[in-house]
Amino acid sequence: MRSIWTGSIGFGLVNIPVKMFSASQESSLDLDMLDRKDHSNIRFMRVNAKTGKEVKWGDIVKGYDLNGKYVVLDEKDFEKASPEKSKEIAIDQFIDEKQIDSIYYETPYYLEPDKSGVRPYVLLRNALEKTGKVGIGTFVLRNREHLVVIKVSGDVIVANRIRFAEEIRKPELKIPAAQPKPAEMKMAVALISQLSGPFKIDKFKDTYTESLMKLIRAKAKGKEVVTKPLRVAHVNTNDLMAQLKASIGGTATGKRKKAS
């Protein structure tokens, strides 16, 4: 792996030189856009909306539409607005991770210690494990300040980027008022208990990408691809209690019957 950032973790007066690596990758296939007629690759152009002519990169500037009029920004403007460029993940606070709603989590990164930072790195990692805490801090990546959670994953310290509060929309949804019956609640809790177990992430696979890749290989060889049509899952009754009873006792360990 290639590092995407070098700097340090800072908590108190302790400074830990580290390198940052991406901890996630896409599992979806990278598909190209082609012309249906001859399968030529589609090329995108930067076109002036008024003239229809292509614009060179050197002639492109950035602007913000403020009340119907564009305010053009140059590199100096971005530099003035950028946060102080510090090569440090400054931990400001330690908290219990359960205090952070999962809606805030965004992108994880692995942190590897520099040779001179191994001992303090291990110290922080072990201290986080012993206390059960995670660190909250900020750092600058690509001229933008980010909020991160510093936590432990196995033997590695992970910096998990999280969203700022203003980046989360309020759920302006209309949820009708309803109250489940005591018997329904009891059955629902029993069903959850029946389907509960230890979480093992490797049990869950991206089966769509795998199936799509098989289809691509088959088509490349000119083979007929036979697939089962998608069917809408349904239940035989609208009685909620009956559905719960069937899920617990019955037919297929909590799985709903599928249309035949």
SEMAR-437905 format. One record per residue: x negated, y negated, z of N, C-alpha, C in turn; residue number from 1. Coordinates in steps of 0.2 Angstrom, whole numbers, always signed. Layout:
# SEMAR-437905
    n.u    n.v    n.w   ca.u   ca.v   ca.w    c.u    c.v    c.w  resi
      X      Y      Z      X      Y      Z      X      Y      Z   NUM
...
//
This chain:
# SEMAR-437905
    n.u    n.v    n.w   ca.u   ca.v   ca.w    c.u    c.v    c.w  resi
     -4     +6     +0     +0     +0     +0     -4     -6     +0     1
     -2    -12     -3     -5    -18     -3     -2    -23     +2     2
     -6    -26     +6     -3    -31    +11     +0    -37     +7     3
     +5    -40    +10     +9    -45     +7     +7    -52    +11     4
     +4    -51    +17     +3    -57    +21     -2    -55    +26     5
     -7    -59    +28    -12    -58    +33    -11    -64    +38     6
    -12    -62    +45    -11    -67    +50    -12    -64    +57     7
     -8    -66    +61     -9    -63    +68     -2    -63    +72     8
     -2    -59    +77     +4    -59    +81     +1    -63    +88     9
     +5    -68    +90     +3    -71    +96     +9    -71   +101    10
     +7    -69   +107    +11    -69   +113     +7    -71   +119    11
    +10    -76   +122     +6    -79   +127     -1    -82   +124    12
     -7    -81   +127    -13    -82   +125    -16    -77   +121    13
    -13    -71   +120    -15    -65   +116    -14    -66   +109    14
    -19    -65   +105    -19    -66    +98    -21    -59    +95    15
    -17    -56    +90    -19    -50    +87    -19    -51    +79    16
    -25    -50    +76    -25    -51    +69    -22    -45    +66    17
    -17    -46    +61    -14    -40    +58    -13    -42    +50    18
    -11    -36    +47     -9    -37    +40     -2    -34    +39    19
     +2    -37    +35     +9    -35    +34    +10    -32    +27    20
    +14    -26    +28    +16    -22    +22    +23    -21    +22    21
    +26    -21    +16    +33    -19    +15    +34    -13    +17    22
    +40    -12    +21    +42     -6    +24    +48     -2    +20    23
    +50     -6    +15    +56     -3    +12    +55     -3     +4    24
    +59     +1     +1    +58     +1     -7    +65     +3     -9    25
    +67     +1    -15    +73     +2    -19    +73    +10    -21    26
    +79    +13    -20    +80    +20    -22    +84    +20    -29    27
    +87    +14    -31    +90    +14    -37    +86    +14    -43    28
    +88    +17    -49    +84    +17    -55    +83    +10    -58    29
    +78     +9    -61    +76     +2    -64    +79     +3    -71    30
    +85     +1    -73    +88     +1    -79    +86     -5    -84    31
    +85     -4    -90    +84    -10    -94    +90    -11    -98    32
    +91    -18   -100    +97    -20   -104    +95    -19   -112    33
    +99    -16   -116    +97    -14   -123   +103    -17   -127    34
   +101    -18   -134   +106    -19   -139   +109    -13   -141    35
   +116    -13   -141   +119     -6   -142   +118     -4   -149    36
   +116     -9   -154   +115     -7   -161   +109     -3   -162    37
   +103     -5   -159    +97     -2   -161    +93     -1   -155    38
    +96     -2   -149    +92     +0   -142    +86     -5   -141    39
    +86    -10   -145    +80    -15   -143    +81    -18   -136    40
    +76    -20   -133    +76    -23   -127    +79    -30   -127    41
    +83    -32   -122    +86    -38   -122    +81    -43   -119    42
    +80    -49   -122    +75    -54   -119    +79    -60   -117    43
    +78    -62   -111    +82    -68   -108    +77    -74   -110    44
    +81    -80   -112    +78    -86   -113    +80    -91   -109    45
    +76    -96   -107    +78   -102   -104    +81   -108   -109    46
    +87   -109   -109    +90   -113   -114    +93   -119   -111    47
    +92   -125   -114    +95   -131   -112   +103   -131   -114    48
   +107   -132   -109   +114   -131   -109   +117   -136   -114    49
   +114   -142   -115   +116   -147   -120   +114   -145   -127    50
   +107   -144   -128   +105   -143   -135   +105   -136   -137    51
   +105   -131   -133   +105   -124   -135    +98   -122   -137    52
    +93   -127   -136    +86   -125   -137    +82   -122   -131    53
    +77   -118   -133    +73   -114   -127    +69   -120   -124    54
    +68   -119   -117    +64   -124   -114    +58   -120   -111    55
    +52   -124   -112    +46   -121   -110    +45   -121   -102    56
    +42   -116    -99    +41   -116    -92    +38   -123    -89    57
    +34   -126    -93    +30   -132    -90    +35   -138    -90    58
    +41   -137    -94    +46   -143    -94    +52   -142    -89    59
    +51   -137    -85    +57   -135    -81    +55   -138    -74    60
    +60   -142    -71    +60   -144    -64    +66   -142    -60    61
    +65   -143    -54    +71   -140    -49    +74   -146    -47    62
    +81   -145    -46    +85   -151    -44    +91   -148    -40    63
    +94   -153    -35   +100   -151    -31   +105   -156    -34    64
   +111   -152    -35   +117   -156    -37   +120   -159    -31    65
   +119   -166    -30   +122   -169    -24   +127   -174    -26    66
   +134   -172    -25   +139   -176    -27   +140   -178    -34    67
   +138   -172    -38   +139   -173    -46   +133   -176    -49    68
   +127   -177    -45   +121   -180    -48   +115   -176    -46    69
   +111   -174    -50   +105   -170    -49    +99   -175    -45    70
    +97   -172    -40    +91   -175    -37    +85   -170    -38    71
    +80   -173    -42    +75   -169    -44    +69   -169    -39    72
    +67   -162    -37    +62   -162    -32    +55   -159    -36    73
    +50   -162    -33    +43   -160    -36    +39   -156    -30    74
    +33   -153    -32    +30   -149    -27    +28   -153    -20    75
    +27   -159    -21    +26   -163    -15    +32   -163    -10    76
    +38   -164    -13    +44   -164     -9    +45   -157     -5    77
    +43   -151     -9    +44   -145     -5    +39   -144     +0    78
    +33   -147     -1    +27   -147     +4    +29   -151    +10    79
    +33   -156     +9    +35   -161    +15    +40   -157    +19    80
    +45   -153    +16    +50   -150    +19    +48   -143    +22    81
    +42   -141    +20    +40   -134    +22    +38   -134    +29    82
    +40   -129    +33    +38   -128    +40    +30   -128    +40    83
    +28   -130    +46    +20   -130    +47    +17   -123    +45    84
    +13   -123    +41    +10   -117    +38     +5   -114    +44    85
     +8   -109    +47     +4   -106    +53     +3    -99    +51    86
     -3    -96    +51     -4    -89    +49     -3    -84    +56    87
     +3    -86    +59     +4    -82    +66    +11    -81    +66    88
    +13    -75    +69    +20    -73    +71    +20    -75    +78    89
    +23    -80    +80    +23    -83    +86    +29    -80    +90    90
    +28    -75    +95    +33    -72    +99    +35    -77   +104    91
    +41    -79   +104    +44    -84   +109    +48    -81   +115    92
    +50    -75   +114    +54    -72   +119    +55    -65   +118    93
    +56    -61   +124    +57    -54   +124    +64    -52   +126    94
    +67    -48   +123    +74    -47   +124    +76    -39   +124    95
    +81    -37   +126    +84    -30   +124    +86    -30   +117    96
    +84    -25   +113    +86    -25   +106    +94    -25   +105    97
    +97    -22   +110   +105    -21   +109   +108    -27   +109    98
   +105    -33   +111   +108    -39   +111   +108    -42   +104    99
   +105    -39    +99   +105    -42    +92   +110    -38    +88   100
   +115    -41    +86   +120    -38    +81   +117    -35    +75   101
   +118    -29    +73   +115    -27    +67   +116    -31    +60   102
   +121    -35    +60   +123    -40    +55   +117    -44    +53   103
   +113    -46    +58   +107    -50    +57   +101    -47    +54   104
   +101    -41    +54    +95    -37    +51    +94    -38    +44   105
    +88    -39    +41    +87    -40    +34    +82    -36    +31   106
    +75    -37    +32    +70    -34    +29    +65    -32    +34   107
    +62    -25    +34    +57    -23    +38    +50    -23    +35   108
    +45    -24    +39    +38    -24    +37    +34    -21    +42   109
    +29    -17    +40    +24    -14    +44    +18    -19    +46   110
    +16    -18    +52    +10    -23    +54     +5    -18    +56   111
     -1    -19    +53     -7    -15    +54    -12    -20    +57   112
    -16    -17    +62    -21    -22    +66    -27    -22    +62   113
    -30    -28    +62    -37    -29    +59    -42    -25    +64   114
    -48    -23    +62    -53    -20    +67    -53    -23    +73   115
    -54    -30    +73    -55    -33    +80    -48    -34    +84   116
    -43    -32    +81    -36    -32    +85    -33    -26    +87   117
    -37    -20    +86    -34    -14    +88    -32    -13    +95   118
    -36    -15   +100    -35    -15   +107    -29    -19   +109   119
    -28    -25   +107    -22    -29   +109    -16    -27   +105   120
    -17    -24    +99    -11    -21    +96     -8    -15    +99   121
    -13    -11   +102    -10     -5   +105     -7     -7   +112   122
    -10    -12   +115     -8    -15   +121     -1    -17   +121   123
     +1    -21   +115     +7    -24   +114    +12    -18   +113   124
    +10    -14   +108    +14     -8   +106    +17     -4   +112   125
    +12     -2   +117    +13     +2   +123    +17     -2   +128   126
    +16     -9   +128    +20    -13   +133    +27    -13   +131   127
    +28    -14   +124    +35    -14   +121    +39     -8   +123   128
    +35     -2   +122    +38     +4   +123    +40     +5   +130   129
    +36     +3   +135    +37     +4   +142    +42     +0   +145   130
    +43     -6   +142    +48    -11   +145    +55    -10   +141   131
    +54     -7   +135    +61     -6   +131    +63    -13   +128   132
    +58    -17   +127    +60    -24   +125    +57    -25   +117   133
    +60    -30   +114    +58    -32   +107    +56    -39   +108   134
    +51    -41   +103    +50    -48   +103    +53    -52    +98   135
    +55    -58    +99    +58    -63    +94    +53    -68    +93   136
    +52    -69    +86    +47    -75    +84    +49    -77    +77   137
    +44    -82    +75    +45    -85    +68    +38    -84    +65   138
    +38    -84    +58    +32    -85    +54    +34    -87    +48   139
    +29    -90    +44    +30    -93    +37    +28    -88    +32   140
    +32    -86    +27    +31    -82    +22    +33    -85    +15   141
    +29    -86    +10    +31    -90     +4    +34    -96     +5   142
    +31   -100    +10    +33   -107    +11    +39   -108    +15   143
    +42   -102    +17    +48   -103    +21    +48   -100    +28   144
    +51   -103    +33    +50   -100    +40    +55    -94    +40   145
    +53    -89    +43    +58    -83    +45    +58    -81    +52   146
    +64    -79    +54    +65    -76    +61    +64    -69    +61   147
    +60    -66    +65    +58    -59    +65    +59    -56    +72   148
    +61    -49    +72    +61    -45    +78    +54    -41    +78   149
    +50    -41    +83    +44    -37    +84    +46    -31    +88   150
    +46    -25    +85    +48    -19    +88    +43    -13    +87   151
    +44     -8    +90    +40     -2    +89    +43     +4    +85   152
    +40     +7    +80    +43    +12    +76    +37    +18    +76   153
    +38    +23    +80    +32    +28    +81    +26    +25    +84   154
    +21    +25    +80    +14    +22    +82    +13    +15    +79   155
    +18    +12    +75    +17     +6    +72    +22     +1    +75   156
    +19     -5    +75    +23    -11    +76    +26    -14    +70   157
    +33    -15    +70    +37    -17    +64    +39    -24    +66   158
    +39    -28    +60    +42    -35    +60    +48    -35    +56   159
    +54    -35    +59    +60    -34    +55    +63    -41    +55   160
    +63    -43    +48    +66    -50    +47    +73    -50    +49   161
    +76    -55    +52    +83    -56    +53    +85    -63    +51   162
    +92    -63    +50    +95    -69    +47    +96    -74    +53   163
    +95    -81    +51    +97    -86    +56   +105    -86    +57   164
   +107    -89    +62   +115    -89    +64   +118    -92    +58   165
   +116    -98    +55   +119   -101    +50   +120    -97    +43   166
   +116    -92    +43   +117    -88    +37   +122    -82    +37   167
   +125    -82    +43   +131    -77    +43   +138    -80    +43   168
   +142    -78    +38   +148    -81    +37   +153    -79    +43   169
   +158    -83    +44   +163    -81    +49   +168    -77    +45   170
   +170    -71    +49   +175    -67    +45   +182    -70    +45   171
   +183    -74    +41   +190    -77    +40   +195    -73    +37   172
   +196    -67    +40   +201    -62    +38   +207    -62    +42   173
   +212    -59    +39   +219    -59    +42   +220    -51    +44   174
   +218    -50    +50   +219    -43    +53   +226    -43    +57   175
   +231    -39    +54   +237    -39    +57   +237    -36    +64   176
   +241    -39    +69   +241    -36    +76   +244    -29    +76   177
   +240    -24    +79   +243    -18    +80   +240    -15    +86   178
   +244    -10    +89   +242     -7    +96   +243     +1    +95   179
   +237     +5    +95   +238    +12    +94   +242    +15   +100   180
   +245    +20    +99   +249    +24   +105   +243    +27   +109   181
   +244    +28   +116   +240    +32   +120   +238    +38   +117   182
   +242    +42   +115   +241    +49   +112   +236    +49   +106   183
   +238    +44   +102   +233    +43    +96   +226    +41    +98   184
   +226    +37   +103   +219    +35   +105   +215    +41   +108   185
   +219    +45   +112   +216    +51   +115   +213    +55   +110   186
   +217    +56   +104   +215    +61    +99   +209    +58    +95   187
   +209    +51    +94   +204    +48    +90   +197    +48    +94   188
   +197    +48   +100   +191    +48   +105   +189    +56   +104   189
   +194    +60   +104   +192    +67   +104   +189    +69    +97   190
   +191    +66    +92   +188    +67    +85   +181    +64    +84   191
   +180    +58    +87   +174    +55    +87   +169    +59    +91   192
   +171    +62    +97   +167    +66   +101   +165    +73    +97   193
   +170    +75    +93   +169    +82    +89   +163    +80    +84   194
   +164    +74    +81   +159    +73    +75   +153    +70    +77   195
   +152    +69    +84   +146    +66    +87   +140    +70    +87   196
   +134    +68    +86   +128    +71    +86   +122    +67    +85   197
   +116    +70    +86   +110    +65    +85   +109    +63    +78   198
   +107    +57    +78   +106    +53    +71    +99    +56    +68   199
   +100    +59    +62    +94    +60    +58    +94    +58    +51   200
    +90    +52    +50    +91    +48    +44    +90    +53    +38   201
    +85    +58    +38    +83    +62    +32    +89    +66    +30   202
    +94    +67    +34   +100    +71    +32   +104    +67    +27   203
   +103    +60    +26   +107    +56    +22   +103    +55    +15   204
   +105    +57    +10   +102    +56     +3   +105    +52     -2   205
   +101    +48     -6   +104    +44    -11   +106    +49    -17   206
   +112    +52    -16   +114    +58    -21   +116    +55    -28   207
   +118    +48    -28   +120    +45    -34   +114    +45    -39   208
   +108    +42    -36   +102    +41    -40   +100    +47    -42   209
   +100    +52    -38    +97    +59    -40   +101    +62    -46   210
   +108    +61    -45   +112    +64    -50   +112    +60    -57   211
   +111    +54    -56   +110    +50    -62   +103    +52    -66   212
    +98    +53    -62    +92    +55    -65    +92    +62    -69   213
    +96    +66    -66    +97    +73    -69   +101    +72    -75   214
   +106    +67    -75   +110    +66    -81   +105    +63    -87   215
   +101    +58    -85    +96    +55    -90    +92    +61    -93   216
    +89    +65    -89    +84    +70    -92    +88    +75    -96   217
    +94    +77    -94    +98    +81    -99   +100    +78   -105   218
   +102    +71   -105   +103    +68   -111    +97    +67   -116   219
    +91    +66   -113    +85    +66   -116    +84    +72   -120   220
    +86    +78   -118    +85    +84   -121    +91    +86   -125   221
    +96    +81   -126   +101    +83   -130   +106    +87   -127   222
   +106    +89   -121   +111    +93   -118   +117    +90   -116   223
   +123    +94   -116   +129    +92   -114   +129    +91   -106   224
   +132    +86   -104   +132    +84    -97   +139    +86    -95   225
   +140    +90    -90   +147    +92    -88   +147    +89    -81   226
   +152    +85    -79   +153    +83    -73   +160    +83    -71   227
   +161    +84    -64   +168    +84    -61   +171    +77    -61   228
   +177    +76    -63   +180    +69    -63   +181    +67    -56   229
   +181    +61    -55   +182    +58    -48   +189    +59    -46   230
   +190    +61    -40   +197    +62    -38   +198    +58    -32   231
   +204    +55    -31   +206    +51    -25   +208    +55    -19   232
   +204    +54    -14   +206    +58     -8   +213    +56     -5   233
   +217    +61     -3   +223    +59     +0   +225    +64     +6   234
   +230    +62    +10   +232    +66    +15   +239    +68    +13   235
   +242    +73    +16   +249    +75    +15   +254    +72    +18   236
   +252    +67    +23   +257    +64    +27   +255    +57    +29   237
   +259    +53    +31   +258    +46    +33   +258    +46    +41   238
   +259    +52    +44   +260    +52    +51   +253    +52    +54   239
   +251    +46    +57   +244    +46    +60   +242    +51    +65   240
   +247    +53    +69   +246    +58    +74   +244    +65    +70   241
   +248    +66    +65   +247    +73    +62   +240    +73    +58   242
   +238    +67    +56   +231    +67    +53   +226    +68    +58   243
   +227    +65    +64   +222    +66    +69   +221    +74    +71   244
   +227    +77    +72   +227    +84    +74   +224    +88    +69   245
   +226    +87    +62   +223    +91    +57   +215    +90    +56   246
   +213    +84    +58   +206    +82    +58   +202    +86    +63   247
   +205    +87    +69   +202    +90    +75   +202    +97    +74   248
   +208   +100    +73   +209   +107    +73   +209   +111    +67   249
   +209   +107    +62   +211   +111    +57   +207   +112    +51   250
   +209   +109    +46   +207   +112    +39   +200   +112    +38   251
   +196   +106    +39   +189   +106    +37   +185   +101    +41   252
   +184   +103    +47   +180    +99    +52   +180    +91    +51   253
   +186    +89    +51   +187    +82    +51   +187    +79    +44   254
   +186    +83    +39   +186    +80    +32   +194    +80    +29   255
   +195    +75    +26   +202    +75    +23   +203    +79    +17   256
   +209    +82    +16   +210    +86    +10   +209    +82     +4   257
   +206    +85     -2   +206    +81     -8   +211    +83    -13   258
   +213    +79    -17   +218    +81    -22   +216    +87    -26   259
   +220    +91    -28   +219    +97    -32   +221    +95    -39   260
//
